């Protein structure tokens, strides 16, 4: 099982892939109100860097940090997660 974790709730934002309880790829960056520009690119980057080069359809579960945090940043994180759930069939 491959889980994608999204955190846009703090000044240091992150995405990570967890497989069988272990972090296999992670990317952190300083949030500069540019989540809409960086989030999908950073997810794509960790998918490529993960062992075995994962792809979007390998994602089974999506976990999103629920805050507290800046409204717009949180909204973008949740919207990206919801869109991925629909597009890759994750839960």
N, C-alpha and C positions, 0 to 999 in steps of 0.2 A: 504494500500500500504506500502510495506517495502522497504526502500532504504538502500543500503550498501554504505558507504563513505570510500574512501581509500585516505590517504595522505602519500606519501613517498617523499614529496618535501622539507622537512626541517629536522633539526637534531632531533627533537622530532616527530616521526612518529605516525600515529594513524589510527584506523579503528573504525567505528561507525555504528550503526543501527538506522535509523530514521523511526518511524511509526506514521502516521497521524500528522506530523510536530513536533514530540517530540523525543528526543534522548532516546532510551530505553536500549542501551548498548554501551559502549565505552571502548577502550583499547588504551593506549599511551605507547610508549617506546622510549628509546634513540636509534637512528639509528647508527649502528656500521658497515655499509656496509654488513649487513646480512639479507637484505630484502627477499632474495630468501629462506632463512631458516625460517624466522619468520612470514611472511605475512599470508600465508594460515592457519597456526596454530592459529594465533591471531584472524583471522576471525572465525574459528571454535569455538574458546573459547567464543567470544561474542554471537555467535548464541546460544550456550548452556546456557549462563548466562542471555539472554533476557527473559523477561516475556513470559511465555507460551512456552519456549524452541523452538525457531525457527529452521528451517532446511534450507539447501541450496536452495531448490525449493520454499521457501517462498519469496525469493528475487525477487522483481519486477523491481527495478531500481538500477543501479550502477553509482556512482558519483566518479570521480577521480580528485584530485587536479592536476592542469596542470603546476605547477611550479611558479617561477623558482626553480630549485633544481639540485642536482647532476644527471647527465645523466643516469647512471646505475640504480640508485634508482628509478628515474621516469620511466625508461623503464620497470623495474620489476613491478611497480604498474600498469602501463597501460596494460602490457601483462597479468597479473593476471585478471584484470578487463575484458579484451577482451575475455579471455578464459572462465570466468564465464558467460559472456553474452551468449556465444555459448552453454555452458553446462547446464545452468539452465533456459534459455529462457528469461533472463532479457533484459531490454533495457537501 
